[in-house]
Amino acid sequence: MTQHDSPAERLPLSRWALVSCTLGMLGLLAVTPLFNPYLGGILAILAVIAAHAAHRETKRGLRRGRTLALYSTLLGYSLLVVVIAVMSVRN
């Protein structure tokens, strides 16, 4: 084991964390005026659900990616606020 090999680095990255980050980014793109904010809202909700699953998985120590899960959670909830604001302005 070298200096940079910690046990956490050998764990696989949480797929839920990657899914939540990807859904959050796609939701961010969907909220722009060119696309549908409803799609952004659905993607944001799915991103939050996946991020919470990633938190649960990384909290147990089964996988790494806790920081990515945290940022994805923040992105998902922030996106929900933006979607609600965009939808209220449009109506």
trRosetta pair geometry for C-beta under 8 A, 3 or more apart (Angstrom, degrees):
i j d omega theta_ij theta_ji phi_ij phi_ji
1 5 4.8 -134 -159 82 79 124
2 5 4.9 93 50 1 75 105
4 9 7.3 40 146 -22 73 173
5 9 5.9 -127 -144 68 49 132
5 10 6.9 48 -169 -51 92 102
6 9 5.0 100 54 -1 73 101
6 10 7.8 -144 94 -4 44 86
7 10 5.9 -60 -157 33 39 110
7 11 7.1 47 149 -30 67 97
8 11 5.8 -44 -158 16 41 116
8 64 5.3 104 178 -95 85 123
9 64 7.3 25 -97 -47 26 165
11 61 7.7 -125 -100 174 157 61
11 62 7.3 143 -158 142 126 31
11 63 5.5 168 156 -138 114 34
11 64 4.6 129 83 -24 113 95
12 63 5.6 -48 82 -127 73 94
12 64 7.4 -177 93 25 25 84
13 17 6.7 -102 170 61 88 123
13 18 6.6 76 130 -43 116 113
13 63 6.4 63 174 180 15 107
13 64 5.8 -52 -103 73 54 85
13 65 4.9 91 -160 -56 76 123
13 68 7.8 28 -164 30 108 153
14 17 4.0 83 82 0 108 107
14 18 7.0 179 98 -6 62 80
14 54 4.8 116 132 -142 144 91
14 57 5.1 133 -127 97 123 131
14 58 5.5 -72 -45 -59 145 98
14 63 4.0 125 -73 116 77 138
14 64 6.8 -144 -18 77 85 33
14 65 3.9 -131 25 55 100 137
14 68 7.5 -177 54 73 106 119
14 69 6.6 3 72 -58 149 117
15 18 5.6 -54 -152 39 40 111
15 19 6.1 41 150 -20 70 106
15 63 7.9 -86 1 -150 62 166
16 19 5.6 -53 -143 38 32 112
16 20 6.1 31 158 -19 66 107
16 50 5.1 -171 -167 -176 80 79
16 51 7.4 161 149 -92 97 20
16 53 4.3 -130 -148 100 149 103
16 54 3.7 -165 105 -70 106 80
16 57 5.7 135 28 13 134 142
16 69 7.2 32 106 -104 96 110
17 20 5.9 -54 -144 37 28 108
17 21 6.4 28 156 -18 62 108
17 50 7.9 173 -79 145 18 96
17 51 7.3 65 -116 -121 55 60
17 54 3.9 122 -65 -147 70 144
17 57 7.9 -125 -31 67 93 123
17 58 7.0 52 -54 -43 127 129
17 63 7.8 -163 -1 121 119 126
17 65 3.7 -164 30 149 166 132
17 66 7.8 -92 -93 -68 142 17
17 68 4.3 81 173 99 123 114
17 69 4.4 -80 -107 -64 100 81
17 72 6.4 176 -155 1 63 146
18 21 5.8 -56 -147 37 29 110
18 22 6.2 28 156 -17 65 109
18 65 7.4 -67 -37 -145 73 153
18 68 7.4 7 -68 145 49 146
19 22 5.8 -58 -147 39 29 110
19 23 6.2 26 157 -16 66 109
19 50 4.6 -119 101 -164 106 148
19 54 7.9 -176 49 -57 90 118
20 23 5.8 -54 -142 40 30 109
20 24 6.2 34 156 -22 63 108
20 47 4.9 102 -159 -162 69 66
20 48 7.6 112 -144 -62 112 12
20 49 7.9 -162 -102 72 103 49
20 50 3.6 -170 -73 100 87 106
20 51 3.9 133 -162 -63 156 72
20 53 7.8 175 -52 49 123 91
20 54 5.7 -102 4 -8 137 136
20 68 8.0 134 70 139 106 88
20 69 6.6 66 57 -127 147 62
20 72 3.8 88 121 159 111 146
20 73 7.4 1 163 -57 144 56
20 76 6.8 -58 -173 -48 100 130
21 24 5.7 -55 -148 36 29 113
21 25 6.5 27 155 -17 64 105
21 47 7.7 113 -59 -146 12 107
21 68 5.8 -49 -56 180 133 102
21 71 7.3 34 -103 93 101 101
21 72 4.6 -93 -72 -90 64 117
21 75 7.5 74 -126 45 57 152
22 25 5.9 -55 -149 36 30 108
22 26 6.3 27 155 -14 65 108
23 26 5.7 -56 -145 41 32 110
23 27 6.1 35 154 -21 65 108
23 43 5.1 -169 -178 -172 84 85
23 44 7.8 170 140 -84 98 21
23 46 5.0 -118 -166 100 152 103
23 47 3.8 -166 99 -78 110 86
23 50 6.2 118 21 26 141 143
23 76 7.6 26 101 -95 104 106
24 27 5.6 -54 -146 37 29 113
24 28 6.4 35 152 -24 63 102
24 43 7.4 164 -89 143 23 99
24 44 7.1 66 -116 -115 64 59
24 47 4.1 116 -63 -149 76 152
24 51 7.8 51 -49 -54 125 124
24 72 5.3 -162 -16 -148 145 75
24 75 3.9 65 -174 115 142 128
24 76 5.3 -91 -98 -66 107 72
24 79 6.3 -167 -148 -20 78 147
25 28 5.5 -49 -151 29 33 115
25 29 6.8 32 151 -15 63 101
25 75 7.8 -11 -56 167 55 151
26 29 5.7 -53 -153 36 36 111
26 30 6.3 35 150 -22 67 108
26 43 5.3 -127 96 -156 97 151
27 30 5.4 -55 -144 36 35 113
27 31 6.6 39 157 -28 65 102
27 39 7.7 -162 -121 127 64 70
27 40 4.7 103 -167 -153 73 65
27 41 7.7 138 -150 -35 113 12
27 42 7.9 -160 -108 72 106 53
27 43 3.3 -168 -78 100 96 117
27 44 4.6 140 -171 -58 156 70
27 47 6.0 -96 -2 -17 142 137
27 76 7.4 68 54 -117 157 64
27 79 5.0 59 122 -178 126 154
27 83 7.9 -55 178 -58 108 126
28 31 6.1 -51 -152 23 30 112
28 40 7.4 103 -69 -138 13 110
28 75 7.2 -57 -55 -175 119 109
28 79 6.1 -99 -76 -104 70 119
29 32 6.3 -36 -171 0 41 113
29 35 6.6 57 136 9 70 158
29 40 7.9 -166 72 -97 45 100
30 35 4.6 -113 -148 121 49 139
30 36 6.1 -32 -175 66 97 65
30 37 7.1 138 134 -109 85 28
30 39 4.4 -116 -169 99 140 103
30 40 3.7 -176 96 -69 103 80
30 43 5.9 122 25 17 146 141
31 35 7.1 8 11 74 12 107
31 37 5.5 53 -130 -117 63 76
31 40 3.8 101 -65 -129 77 165
31 79 6.6 -152 -40 -155 145 89
31 82 5.5 42 -171 121 157 121
31 83 5.9 -106 -111 -82 115 76
31 86 6.2 174 -166 -12 93 160
32 35 5.5 66 61 22 81 97
35 39 6.5 -79 155 57 108 128
35 40 7.1 112 106 -45 114 105
36 39 4.2 80 85 4 107 107
36 40 7.0 -174 101 -8 59 83
37 40 5.0 -50 -151 36 45 119
37 41 6.4 51 150 -24 70 98
37 83 5.3 152 179 -142 98 78
37 86 4.6 -160 -115 103 151 132
37 87 5.6 -165 114 -63 140 84
37 90 7.3 -173 23 -10 145 147
38 41 5.6 -48 -152 31 35 114
38 42 6.7 34 151 -17 64 101
38 87 7.7 89 -72 -93 68 121
39 42 5.8 -52 -150 36 35 110
39 43 6.3 31 153 -15 66 108
40 43 5.7 -57 -144 41 30 109
40 44 6.1 35 154 -24 65 107
40 79 6.5 -136 169 177 98 108
40 82 7.7 -70 144 96 138 104
40 83 5.1 -172 105 -95 107 113
40 86 7.9 35 67 50 144 147
41 44 5.6 -51 -144 33 30 113
41 45 6.5 30 156 -18 63 103
41 80 6.8 78 -135 -122 73 65
41 83 4.1 147 -80 173 86 155
41 84 7.9 101 -107 -54 116 61
41 87 7.5 15 -55 -40 137 136
42 45 5.9 -54 -152 34 31 110
42 46 6.4 27 152 -14 64 107
43 46 5.7 -56 -146 41 33 110
43 47 6.1 39 152 -25 66 106
43 79 7.6 -69 95 144 90 149
44 47 5.5 -51 -146 34 31 114
44 48 6.5 32 155 -20 64 103
44 76 5.2 139 -167 -158 70 68
44 77 7.9 137 179 -71 109 16
44 79 3.9 -159 -109 105 121 117
44 80 4.7 170 141 -64 140 72
44 83 6.0 -140 8 -14 151 141
45 48 5.8 -53 -150 33 32 110
45 49 6.5 31 152 -17 64 105
45 76 7.6 127 -82 -173 13 110
45 80 7.1 89 -67 -92 66 113
46 49 5.7 -53 -148 37 34 112
46 50 6.2 30 155 -15 67 108
47 50 5.9 -57 -145 41 30 108
47 51 6.1 32 155 -23 65 109
47 72 6.1 -137 177 176 99 95
47 75 6.7 -76 149 97 144 98
47 76 3.8 -167 103 -97 107 113
47 79 7.1 48 54 45 144 145
48 51 5.6 -53 -143 36 29 113
48 52 6.5 30 156 -18 63 103
48 73 6.5 75 -131 -135 67 63
48 76 3.8 174 -65 141 75 143
48 77 6.3 92 -100 -59 120 69
48 80 7.2 7 -42 -38 138 130
49 52 6.0 -56 -152 35 29 108
49 53 6.6 29 150 -17 63 105
50 53 5.5 -53 -150 37 36 113
50 54 6.3 39 150 -22 66 104
50 72 7.3 -67 95 145 96 139
51 54 5.4 -50 -148 35 35 114
51 55 6.5 41 150 -23 64 99
51 69 5.3 140 -158 -165 73 71
51 70 7.9 133 -172 -77 114 12
51 72 4.2 -168 -99 106 116 105
51 73 4.0 173 145 -71 144 72
51 76 5.7 -148 1 0 141 143
52 55 5.5 -44 -148 30 36 115
52 56 6.6 38 152 -19 63 101
52 73 7.0 96 -60 -103 63 112
53 56 5.7 -53 -152 35 34 112
53 57 6.3 31 151 -17 65 108
54 57 5.6 -57 -145 40 33 111
54 58 6.0 21 161 -10 69 110
54 65 6.3 -79 -172 111 117 115
54 66 7.9 169 143 -110 94 40
54 68 7.3 -85 162 96 149 89
54 69 3.6 -162 113 -109 120 119
54 72 6.9 50 44 59 150 140
55 58 6.2 -62 -139 44 26 100
55 59 5.9 32 160 -29 64 111
55 66 7.2 74 -122 -138 58 75
55 69 5.0 170 -64 148 65 138
55 70 7.5 93 -93 -70 102 62
55 73 7.0 32 -48 -55 125 137
56 59 5.8 -52 -142 30 25 115
56 60 6.9 22 159 -16 58 105
57 60 6.4 -61 -160 32 28 107
57 62 5.6 -81 -175 62 75 115
57 63 5.2 3 144 35 109 116
58 61 7.5 51 -179 -74 40 24
58 62 7.4 -108 -95 51 28 72
58 63 5.7 -73 -89 80 68 79
58 64 6.6 62 -128 -148 104 20
58 65 5.6 -130 -84 68 133 70
58 66 4.0 179 143 -78 145 80
58 69 5.8 -160 12 3 141 148
59 66 7.3 108 -64 -112 55 115
65 68 4.5 -47 -169 44 83 119
65 69 5.8 91 129 -27 85 95
66 69 5.6 -54 -149 36 32 114
66 70 6.4 35 151 -22 65 103
67 70 5.5 -49 -148 33 34 114
67 71 6.4 29 155 -13 66 104
68 71 5.9 -55 -145 41 31 107
68 72 6.1 33 154 -20 64 109
69 72 5.6 -55 -144 38 29 113
69 73 6.4 36 154 -24 63 103
70 73 5.7 -53 -152 31 30 113
70 74 6.6 26 152 -14 63 105
71 74 5.6 -53 -148 39 35 111
71 75 6.1 38 152 -20 67 106
72 75 5.5 -51 -143 38 33 114
72 76 6.2 36 156 -22 65 106
73 76 5.8 -54 -147 35 28 111
73 77 6.4 19 159 -10 64 107
74 77 6.2 -59 -144 42 28 103
74 78 6.0 28 158 -18 65 112
75 78 5.8 -59 -143 41 26 111
75 79 6.0 30 156 -23 63 110
76 79 5.6 -56 -147 35 27 113
76 80 6.6 31 153 -22 62 102
77 80 5.5 -47 -151 29 36 115
77 81 6.8 38 150 -19 63 99
78 81 5.7 -52 -156 32 36 112
78 82 6.5 34 148 -16 67 104
79 82 5.5 -52 -147 37 36 111
79 83 6.2 38 153 -22 67 104
80 83 5.6 -51 -144 35 31 112
80 84 6.4 31 156 -18 64 104
81 84 5.9 -55 -149 36 30 110
81 85 6.4 29 152 -17 64 108
82 85 5.6 -57 -148 39 32 111
82 86 6.2 30 155 -18 68 106
83 86 5.8 -53 -142 38 30 108
83 87 6.1 25 159 -15 64 110
84 87 5.9 -57 -143 41 27 108
84 88 6.2 25 157 -19 63 109
85 88 5.9 -58 -145 37 28 108
85 89 6.4 24 157 -17 64 108
86 89 5.9 -58 -149 37 30 108
86 90 6.3 28 155 -20 65 109
87 90 5.8 -53 -143 36 32 111
87 91 6.5 19 162 -11 64 109
88 91 6.3 -61 -145 40 29 101
